[in-house]
Amino acid sequence: MTTEQFISSLTLIPLRDLMSVEEEKLLNILKTFGCEKNKDLENFIKNPTQALRFEKNQTTRTYLFLDENINLIAYFTIALKVLDT
């Protein structure tokens, strides 16, 4: 599979659209993400008190790239407000 074929096989889904799914199923999807180079990225998406809370509070919008097996391959988050860390 070429890089172009791989990229075109991914599906971009807003996290907000998946929040109507049973929470346990959603958390299982988010747990499929891994990032060995930056554990903060991994923790942000896997920790329900972060990405999901920011989405519910309308502080951020997170978009997920899922493969055909519903594995989370990548994500990005856009801040809608200034975030205090």
N, C-alpha and C positions, 0 to 999 in steps of 0.2 A: 504494500500500500504506500503510495506516495504521500508526501506531506500535504499536498493539496487535497487528496482524497480523504485523508484523516480529518483535516479541518472541516471539510464539507460534510463529514459524517456526524459532526457534533451538533447538538441542539442547544440553542441559547434560550434559557427560561428565567423570567424574573422570580426571585425568591418569593415575592408576594403571591404569585400564582400558585406556588406549592404550599402555602400556609393553610390552605383549605384541606390538605391531605392530613390524615391522622398523624398526630405529632410524632409518634414513635417511628412511623415510616419515613417522615421527613428527616428526623435525626439520623436514621440509618443511612439515608442518601448522603447527608452532610458528612457522616463519618467515613465515607469512602475517599475523601480528599486527603492527600498527604503532601507535605512539602518538607523535605529533609534540609533544605538550605535555610528556611526561615520558619521556625516553629510558631512565631507570632501569627503568621498567615493561617497556619493550620489551626491554632487555638481559636482564632477569631471566628472561623466558620463552624467549628465543631462545638464550641461552647454556646449553649442555648441562651446564656445571659448576655451575649454580645450581638452577633449578627441578627438573630431573630428579634431581640429586644429593640435594637436600633431600627429595624424594619417596622415593627409595631408602633414605635414612637414617631415614625415618619422623620427620623433623623438621617437615614441613609436609604439608598436603593441598592440592592445586591442582585447581580445577575450571574447565573450559573451556566457553565458549559457542561452538558451531560453527554456521555457516549451512548451507544446503542444498548448497553447493558445497565443503564441508569447509574453509572459511576460518575462522580463529580471529578472532572478532569481539571477544571480551572474556574475561577470566579473573579469578578471585580466588583468593587463597592464604590458608589459615588455618594459623597457627603452632601446632604441638602441643607445642613446647618453647620456652624462651627462646632467641632467636637472637643470637649474637655476630656483629657486623658488623665 
